Amino acid sequence: MEIGDLNNVLKQADEICGNMDLSEKSDSAKRLLNDCASKRGITLKLRKGSW
C-alpha cells in the first residue's frame, strides 16, 4: 500500500473513533485498512510466529 493510503486511513480512523473503547477502535481501523487494501487488490493477512 502507498504511504498516502495509510495516512488517509489514519485520518479517517481519528475522525471516526472519537469516544470508542479500544476494541471498537481496533475493529474500525482493521475495517478501514482492509477496505483500502481491497480497492488496491491487496489481501492483508496476520502472520503469527517467529521469523
N, CA, C and O atoms as a Tripos MOL2 file, in Angstrom:
@<TRIPOS>MOLECULE
protein
  204   203    51     0     0
PROTEIN
NO_CHARGES

@<TRIPOS>ATOM
      1 N           0.8370   -1.1770    0.0000 N.3       1 MET1
      2 CA          0.0000    0.0000    0.0000 C.3       1 MET1
      3 C           0.8860    1.2460    0.0000 C.2       1 MET1
      4 O           2.0170    1.2280    0.4850 O.2       1 MET1
      5 N           0.3540    2.2940   -0.5420 N.am      2 GLU2
      6 CA          1.0710    3.5610   -0.6110 C.3       2 GLU2
      7 C           1.0000    4.2850    0.7380 C.2       2 GLU2
      8 O           0.0650    4.0860    1.5140 O.2       2 GLU2
      9 N           1.9910    5.1150    1.0000 N.am      3 ILE3
     10 CA          2.0220    5.9020    2.2380 C.3       3 ILE3
     11 C           0.8130    6.8220    2.3250 C.2       3 ILE3
     12 O           0.2410    6.9980    3.4010 O.2       3 ILE3
     13 N           0.4240    7.4040    1.2080 N.am      4 GLY4
     14 CA         -0.7440    8.2830    1.1870 C.3       4 GLY4
     15 C          -2.0140    7.5500    1.5900 C.2       4 GLY4
     16 O          -2.8670    8.1030    2.2850 O.2       4 GLY4
     17 N          -2.1360    6.3010    1.1470 N.am      5 ASP5
     18 CA         -3.2950    5.4920    1.5330 C.3       5 ASP5
     19 C          -3.3260    5.2720    3.0360 C.2       5 ASP5
     20 O          -4.3750    5.3940    3.6690 O.2       5 ASP5
     21 N          -2.1700    4.9480    3.6040 N.am      6 LEU6
     22 CA         -2.1000    4.7180    5.0520 C.3       6 LEU6
     23 C          -2.3940    5.9950    5.8310 C.2       6 LEU6
     24 O          -3.0660    5.9530    6.8610 O.2       6 LEU6
     25 N          -1.8970    7.1240    5.3460 N.am      7 ASN7
     26 CA         -2.1890    8.4040    6.0040 C.3       7 ASN7
     27 C          -3.6770    8.7160    5.9650 C.2       7 ASN7
     28 O          -4.2360    9.2000    6.9490 O.2       7 ASN7
     29 N          -4.3250    8.4410    4.8300 N.am      8 ASN8
     30 CA         -5.7700    8.6670    4.7250 C.3       8 ASN8
     31 C          -6.5400    7.7650    5.6860 C.2       8 ASN8
     32 O          -7.5080    8.2030    6.3090 O.2       8 ASN8
     33 N          -6.1200    6.5240    5.8060 N.am      9 VAL9
     34 CA         -6.7840    5.5970    6.7260 C.3       9 VAL9
     35 C          -6.6350    6.0900    8.1600 C.2       9 VAL9
     36 O          -7.5880    6.0340    8.9370 O.2       9 VAL9
     37 N          -5.4410    6.5730    8.5170 N.am     10 LEU10
     38 CA         -5.2360    7.0860    9.8710 C.3      10 LEU10
     39 C          -6.0980    8.3100   10.1470 C.2      10 LEU10
     40 O          -6.6440    8.4450   11.2420 O.2      10 LEU10
     41 N          -6.2270    9.2040    9.1700 N.am     11 LYS11
     42 CA         -7.0800   10.3820    9.3390 C.3      11 LYS11
     43 C          -8.5430    9.9810    9.5180 C.2      11 LYS11
     44 O          -9.2430   10.5270   10.3700 O.2      11 LYS11
     45 N          -9.0010    9.0220    8.7080 N.am     12 GLN12
     46 CA        -10.3770    8.5470    8.8230 C.3      12 GLN12
     47 C         -10.6120    7.8980   10.1860 C.2      12 GLN12
     48 O         -11.6540    8.1070   10.8060 O.2      12 GLN12
     49 N          -9.6460    7.1140   10.6450 N.am     13 ALA13
     50 CA         -9.7860    6.4480   11.9370 C.3      13 ALA13
     51 C          -9.8600    7.4670   13.0670 C.2      13 ALA13
     52 O         -10.6440    7.2970   14.0010 O.2      13 ALA13
     53 N          -9.0560    8.5200   12.9950 N.am     14 ASP14
     54 CA         -9.1010    9.5730   14.0140 C.3      14 ASP14
     55 C         -10.4640   10.2480   14.0530 C.2      14 ASP14
     56 O         -10.9770   10.5540   15.1290 O.2      14 ASP14
     57 N         -11.0520   10.4800   12.8820 N.am     15 GLU15
     58 CA        -12.3530   11.1470   12.8120 C.3      15 GLU15
     59 C         -13.4700   10.2500   13.3410 C.2      15 GLU15
     60 O         -14.3780   10.7250   14.0230 O.2      15 GLU15
     61 N         -13.4040    8.9700   13.0310 N.am     16 ILE16
     62 CA        -14.4750    8.0390   13.3850 C.3      16 ILE16
     63 C         -14.4250    7.6160   14.8440 C.2      16 ILE16
     64 O         -15.4720    7.4760   15.4770 O.2      16 ILE16
     65 N         -13.2450    7.4110   15.3860 N.am     17 CYS17
     66 CA        -13.0670    6.7420   16.6830 C.3      17 CYS17
     67 C         -13.0160    7.7180   17.8540 C.2      17 CYS17
     68 O         -12.1210    7.6220   18.6930 O.2      17 CYS17
     69 N         -13.9400    8.6360   17.9230 N.am     18 GLY18
     70 CA        -13.9360    9.6200   18.9900 C.3      18 GLY18
     71 C         -14.0400    9.0390   20.3910 C.2      18 GLY18
     72 O         -13.0750    9.0930   21.1530 O.2      18 GLY18
     73 N         -15.1870    8.4880   20.7410 N.am     19 ASN19
     74 CA        -15.4290    8.0120   22.1060 C.3      19 ASN19
     75 C         -15.5080    6.4950   22.1850 C.2      19 ASN19
     76 O         -16.1420    5.9610   23.0960 O.2      19 ASN19
     77 N         -14.8920    5.8040   21.2710 N.am     20 MET20
     78 CA        -14.9520    4.3380   21.2630 C.3      20 MET20
     79 C         -13.9430    3.7510   22.2410 C.2      20 MET20
     80 O         -12.9350    4.3780   22.5670 O.2      20 MET20
     81 N         -14.2330    2.5290   22.7070 N.am     21 ASP21
     82 CA        -13.2480    1.8450   23.5300 C.3      21 ASP21
     83 C         -12.2100    1.1870   22.6200 C.2      21 ASP21
     84 O         -12.3400    1.2260   21.3970 O.2      21 ASP21
     85 N         -11.1990    0.5930   23.2090 N.am     22 LEU22
     86 CA        -10.0570    0.0910   22.4530 C.3      22 LEU22
     87 C         -10.4370   -0.9760   21.4340 C.2      22 LEU22
     88 O          -9.9360   -0.9540   20.3100 O.2      22 LEU22
     89 N         -11.3100   -1.9080   21.8030 N.am     23 SER23
     90 CA        -11.6700   -2.9800   20.8650 C.3      23 SER23
     91 C         -12.4710   -2.4360   19.6810 C.2      23 SER23
     92 O         -12.3090   -2.9110   18.5570 O.2      23 SER23
     93 N         -13.3300   -1.4480   19.9200 N.am     24 GLU24
     94 CA        -14.0860   -0.8330   18.8270 C.3      24 GLU24
     95 C         -13.1580   -0.0560   17.8940 C.2      24 GLU24
     96 O         -13.3350   -0.0730   16.6760 O.2      24 GLU24
     97 N         -12.1620    0.6290   18.4780 N.am     25 LYS25
     98 CA        -11.1970    1.3620   17.6700 C.3      25 LYS25
     99 C         -10.4000    0.4160   16.7840 C.2      25 LYS25
    100 O         -10.1810    0.7000   15.6060 O.2      25 LYS25
    101 N          -9.9660   -0.7060   17.3460 N.am     26 SER26
    102 CA         -9.1730   -1.6440   16.5600 C.3      26 SER26
    103 C         -10.0110   -2.2840   15.4610 C.2      26 SER26
    104 O          -9.5120   -2.5050   14.3580 O.2      26 SER26
    105 N         -11.2700   -2.5840   15.7410 N.am     27 ASP27
    106 CA        -12.1570   -3.1360   14.7090 C.3      27 ASP27
    107 C         -12.3640   -2.1290   13.5770 C.2      27 ASP27
    108 O         -12.3540   -2.5030   12.4050 O.2      27 ASP27
    109 N         -12.5480   -0.8720   13.9200 N.am     28 SER28
    110 CA        -12.7430    0.1660   12.9020 C.3      28 SER28
    111 C         -11.4920    0.3410   12.0560 C.2      28 SER28
    112 O         -11.5770    0.4450   10.8330 O.2      28 SER28
    113 N         -10.3280    0.3740   12.7020 N.am     29 ALA29
    114 CA         -9.0770    0.5220   11.9670 C.3      29 ALA29
    115 C          -8.8430   -0.6700   11.0430 C.2      29 ALA29
    116 O          -8.3960   -0.5050    9.9080 O.2      29 ALA29
    117 N          -9.1430   -1.8500   11.5260 N.am     30 LYS30
    118 CA         -8.9890   -3.0580   10.7050 C.3      30 LYS30
    119 C          -9.8960   -2.9920    9.4820 C.2      30 LYS30
    120 O          -9.4730   -3.3090    8.3700 O.2      30 LYS30
    121 N         -11.1300   -2.5840    9.6890 N.am     31 ARG31
    122 CA        -12.0850   -2.4940    8.5850 C.3      31 ARG31
    123 C         -11.6280   -1.4570    7.5530 C.2      31 ARG31
    124 O         -11.6970   -1.7050    6.3500 O.2      31 ARG31
    125 N         -11.1640   -0.2990    8.0240 N.am     32 LEU32
    126 CA        -10.6940    0.7440    7.1130 C.3      32 LEU32
    127 C          -9.4700    0.2780    6.3150 C.2      32 LEU32
    128 O          -9.3830    0.5230    5.1120 O.2      32 LEU32
    129 N          -8.5340   -0.3880    6.9810 N.am     33 LEU33
    130 CA         -7.3440   -0.8770    6.2880 C.3      33 LEU33
    131 C          -7.6910   -1.9390    5.2580 C.2      33 LEU33
    132 O          -7.1640   -1.9290    4.1450 O.2      33 LEU33
    133 N          -8.5790   -2.8560    5.6290 N.am     34 ASN34
    134 CA         -8.9760   -3.9100    4.6900 C.3      34 ASN34
    135 C          -9.7250   -3.3330    3.4890 C.2      34 ASN34
    136 O          -9.5330   -3.7930    2.3630 O.2      34 ASN34
    137 N         -10.5750   -2.3340    3.7170 N.am     35 ASP35
    138 CA        -11.2920   -1.6970    2.6090 C.3      35 ASP35
    139 C         -10.3210   -1.0200    1.6480 C.2      35 ASP35
    140 O         -10.4430   -1.1610    0.4310 O.2      35 ASP35
    141 N          -9.3630   -0.2910    2.1960 N.am     36 CYS36
    142 CA         -8.3860    0.3950    1.3690 C.3      36 CYS36
    143 C          -7.5330   -0.6100    0.5940 C.2      36 CYS36
    144 O          -7.2620   -0.4120   -0.5900 O.2      36 CYS36
    145 N          -7.1180   -1.6700    1.2480 N.am     37 ALA37
    146 CA         -6.2920   -2.6820    0.5860 C.3      37 ALA37
    147 C          -7.0590   -3.3980   -0.5140 C.2      37 ALA37
    148 O          -6.5000   -3.6850   -1.5720 O.2      37 ALA37
    149 N          -8.3320   -3.6900   -0.2770 N.am     38 SER38
    150 CA         -9.1130   -4.4040   -1.2880 C.3      38 SER38
    151 C          -9.3170   -3.5470   -2.5360 C.2      38 SER38
    152 O          -9.3940   -4.0780   -3.6440 O.2      38 SER38
    153 N          -9.4040   -2.2260   -2.3660 N.am     39 LYS39
    154 CA         -9.5120   -1.3390   -3.5230 C.3      39 LYS39
    155 C          -8.2480   -1.3910   -4.3820 C.2      39 LYS39
    156 O          -8.3050   -1.1750   -5.5920 O.2      39 LYS39
    157 N          -7.1200   -1.6750   -3.7570 N.am     40 ARG40
    158 CA         -5.8450   -1.7790   -4.4570 C.3      40 ARG40
    159 C          -5.5500   -3.2070   -4.9320 C.2      40 ARG40
    160 O          -4.5430   -3.4510   -5.5980 O.2      40 ARG40
    161 N          -6.4380   -4.1480   -4.5850 N.am     41 GLY41
    162 CA         -6.2210   -5.5340   -4.9810 C.3      41 GLY41
    163 C          -5.2370   -6.2580   -4.0780 C.2      41 GLY41
    164 O          -4.5840   -7.2120   -4.5000 O.2      41 GLY41
    165 N          -5.1300   -5.8040   -2.8340 N.am     42 ILE42
    166 CA         -4.1870   -6.3730   -1.8640 C.3      42 ILE42
    167 C          -4.9730   -7.1110   -0.7960 C.2      42 ILE42
    168 O          -6.0130   -6.6330   -0.3440 O.2      42 ILE42
    169 N          -4.4840   -8.2680   -0.3940 N.am     43 THR43
    170 CA         -5.0830   -9.0230    0.6920 C.3      43 THR43
    171 C          -4.1770   -8.9130    1.9130 C.2      43 THR43
    172 O          -2.9960   -9.2540    1.8510 O.2      43 THR43
    173 N          -4.7350   -8.4390    3.0190 N.am     44 LEU44
    174 CA         -3.9740   -8.3330    4.2680 C.3      44 LEU44
    175 C          -4.2010   -9.5930    5.0910 C.2      44 LEU44
    176 O          -5.3250  -10.0770    5.2150 O.2      44 LEU44
    177 N          -3.1120  -10.1150    5.6520 N.am     45 LYS45
    178 CA         -3.2170  -11.3390    6.4230 C.3      45 LYS45
    179 C          -2.2890  -11.2430    7.6230 C.2      45 LYS45
    180 O          -1.1320  -10.8460    7.4870 O.2      45 LYS45
    181 N          -2.7930  -11.6060    8.7960 N.am     46 LEU46
    182 CA         -1.9970  -11.5970   10.0120 C.3      46 LEU46
    183 C          -1.0860  -12.8250   10.0090 C.2      46 LEU46
    184 O          -1.5410  -13.9530    9.8170 O.2      46 LEU46
    185 N           0.1980  -12.5840   10.2220 N.am     47 ARG47
    186 CA          1.1620  -13.6730   10.2670 C.3      47 ARG47
    187 C           1.7360  -13.7510   11.6720 C.2      47 ARG47
    188 O           2.4350  -12.8410   12.1170 O.2      47 ARG47
    189 N           1.4390  -14.8400   12.3690 N.am     48 LYS48
    190 CA          1.9530  -15.0290   13.7230 C.3      48 LYS48
    191 C           3.1400  -15.9770   13.6750 C.2      48 LYS48
    192 O           3.3140  -16.7350   12.7210 O.2      48 LYS48
    193 N           3.9410  -15.9200   14.7100 N.am     49 GLY49
    194 CA          5.0500  -16.8580   14.8140 C.3      49 GLY49
    195 C           6.3970  -16.1660   14.7030 C.2      49 GLY49
    196 O           6.4890  -14.9540   14.5080 O.2      49 GLY49
    197 N           7.4290  -16.9680   14.8320 N.am     50 SER50
    198 CA          8.7760  -16.4210   14.7450 C.3      50 SER50
    199 C           9.1960  -16.2930   13.2910 C.2      50 SER50
    200 O           8.7170  -17.0290   12.4280 O.2      50 SER50
    201 N          10.0770  -15.3710   13.0310 N.am     51 TRP51
    202 CA         10.5550  -15.1090   11.6740 C.3      51 TRP51
    203 C          11.7390  -15.9570   11.4710 C.2      51 TRP51
    204 O          12.3410  -15.9290   10.3980 O.2      51 TRP51
@<TRIPOS>BOND
     1     1     2 1
     2     2     3 1
     3     3     4 2
     4     3     5 am
     5     5     6 1
     6     6     7 1
     7     7     8 2
     8     7     9 am
     9     9    10 1
    10    10    11 1
    11    11    12 2
    12    11    13 am
    13    13    14 1
    14    14    15 1
    15    15    16 2
    16    15    17 am
    17    17    18 1
    18    18    19 1
    19    19    20 2
    20    19    21 am
    21    21    22 1
    22    22    23 1
    23    23    24 2
    24    23    25 am
    25    25    26 1
    26    26    27 1
    27    27    28 2
    28    27    29 am
    29    29    30 1
    30    30    31 1
    31    31    32 2
    32    31    33 am
    33    33    34 1
    34    34    35 1
    35    35    36 2
    36    35    37 am
    37    37    38 1
    38    38    39 1
    39    39    40 2
    40    39    41 am
    41    41    42 1
    42    42    43 1
    43    43    44 2
    44    43    45 am
    45    45    46 1
    46    46    47 1
    47    47    48 2
    48    47    49 am
    49    49    50 1
    50    50    51 1
    51    51    52 2
    52    51    53 am
    53    53    54 1
    54    54    55 1
    55    55    56 2
    56    55    57 am
    57    57    58 1
    58    58    59 1
    59    59    60 2
    60    59    61 am
    61    61    62 1
    62    62    63 1
    63    63    64 2
    64    63    65 am
    65    65    66 1
    66    66    67 1
    67    67    68 2
    68    67    69 am
    69    69    70 1
    70    70    71 1
    71    71    72 2
    72    71    73 am
    73    73    74 1
    74    74    75 1
    75    75    76 2
    76    75    77 am
    77    77    78 1
    78    78    79 1
    79    79    80 2
    80    79    81 am
    81    81    82 1
    82    82    83 1
    83    83    84 2
    84    83    85 am
    85    85    86 1
    86    86    87 1
    87    87    88 2
    88    87    89 am
    89    89    90 1
    90    90    91 1
    91    91    92 2
    92    91    93 am
    93    93    94 1
    94    94    95 1
    95    95    96 2
    96    95    97 am
    97    97    98 1
    98    98    99 1
    99    99   100 2
   100    99   101 am
   101   101   102 1
   102   102   103 1
   103   103   104 2
   104   103   105 am
   105   105   106 1
   106   106   107 1
   107   107   108 2
   108   107   109 am
   109   109   110 1
   110   110   111 1
   111   111   112 2
   112   111   113 am
   113   113   114 1
   114   114   115 1
   115   115   116 2
   116   115   117 am
   117   117   118 1
   118   118   119 1
   119   119   120 2
   120   119   121 am
   121   121   122 1
   122   122   123 1
   123   123   124 2
   124   123   125 am
   125   125   126 1
   126   126   127 1
   127   127   128 2
   128   127   129 am
   129   129   130 1
   130   130   131 1
   131   131   132 2
   132   131   133 am
   133   133   134 1
   134   134   135 1
   135   135   136 2
   136   135   137 am
   137   137   138 1
   138   138   139 1
   139   139   140 2
   140   139   141 am
   141   141   142 1
   142   142   143 1
   143   143   144 2
   144   143   145 am
   145   145   146 1
   146   146   147 1
   147   147   148 2
   148   147   149 am
   149   149   150 1
   150   150   151 1
   151   151   152 2
   152   151   153 am
   153   153   154 1
   154   154   155 1
   155   155   156 2
   156   155   157 am
   157   157   158 1
   158   158   159 1
   159   159   160 2
   160   159   161 am
   161   161   162 1
   162   162   163 1
   163   163   164 2
   164   163   165 am
   165   165   166 1
   166   166   167 1
   167   167   168 2
   168   167   169 am
   169   169   170 1
   170   170   171 1
   171   171   172 2
   172   171   173 am
   173   173   174 1
   174   174   175 1
   175   175   176 2
   176   175   177 am
   177   177   178 1
   178   178   179 1
   179   179   180 2
   180   179   181 am
   181   181   182 1
   182   182   183 1
   183   183   184 2
   184   183   185 am
   185   185   186 1
   186   186   187 1
   187   187   188 2
   188   187   189 am
   189   189   190 1
   190   190   191 1
   191   191   192 2
   192   191   193 am
   193   193   194 1
   194   194   195 1
   195   195   196 2
   196   195   197 am
   197   197   198 1
   198   198   199 1
   199   199   200 2
   200   199   201 am
   201   201   202 1
   202   202   203 1
   203   203   204 2
@<TRIPOS>SUBSTRUCTURE
     1 MET1         2 RESIDUE 1 A MET
     2 GLU2         6 RESIDUE 1 A GLU
     3 ILE3        10 RESIDUE 1 A ILE
     4 GLY4        14 RESIDUE 1 A GLY
     5 ASP5        18 RESIDUE 1 A ASP
     6 LEU6        22 RESIDUE 1 A LEU
     7 ASN7        26 RESIDUE 1 A ASN
     8 ASN8        30 RESIDUE 1 A ASN
     9 VAL9        34 RESIDUE 1 A VAL
    10 LEU10       38 RESIDUE 1 A LEU
    11 LYS11       42 RESIDUE 1 A LYS
    12 GLN12       46 RESIDUE 1 A GLN
    13 ALA13       50 RESIDUE 1 A ALA
    14 ASP14       54 RESIDUE 1 A ASP
    15 GLU15       58 RESIDUE 1 A GLU
    16 ILE16       62 RESIDUE 1 A ILE
    17 CYS17       66 RESIDUE 1 A CYS
    18 GLY18       70 RESIDUE 1 A GLY
    19 ASN19       74 RESIDUE 1 A ASN
    20 MET20       78 RESIDUE 1 A MET
    21 ASP21       82 RESIDUE 1 A ASP
    22 LEU22       86 RESIDUE 1 A LEU
    23 SER23       90 RESIDUE 1 A SER
    24 GLU24       94 RESIDUE 1 A GLU
    25 LYS25       98 RESIDUE 1 A LYS
    26 SER26      102 RESIDUE 1 A SER
    27 ASP27      106 RESIDUE 1 A ASP
    28 SER28      110 RESIDUE 1 A SER
    29 ALA29      114 RESIDUE 1 A ALA
    30 LYS30      118 RESIDUE 1 A LYS
    31 ARG31      122 RESIDUE 1 A ARG
    32 LEU32      126 RESIDUE 1 A LEU
    33 LEU33      130 RESIDUE 1 A LEU
    34 ASN34      134 RESIDUE 1 A ASN
    35 ASP35      138 RESIDUE 1 A ASP
    36 CYS36      142 RESIDUE 1 A CYS
    37 ALA37      146 RESIDUE 1 A ALA
    38 SER38      150 RESIDUE 1 A SER
    39 LYS39      154 RESIDUE 1 A LYS
    40 ARG40      158 RESIDUE 1 A ARG
    41 GLY41      162 RESIDUE 1 A GLY
    42 ILE42      166 RESIDUE 1 A ILE
    43 THR43      170 RESIDUE 1 A THR
    44 LEU44      174 RESIDUE 1 A LEU
    45 LYS45      178 RESIDUE 1 A LYS
    46 LEU46      182 RESIDUE 1 A LEU
    47 ARG47      186 RESIDUE 1 A ARG
    48 LYS48      190 RESIDUE 1 A LYS
    49 GLY49      194 RESIDUE 1 A GLY
    50 SER50      198 RESIDUE 1 A SER
    51 TRP51      202 RESIDUE 1 A TRP
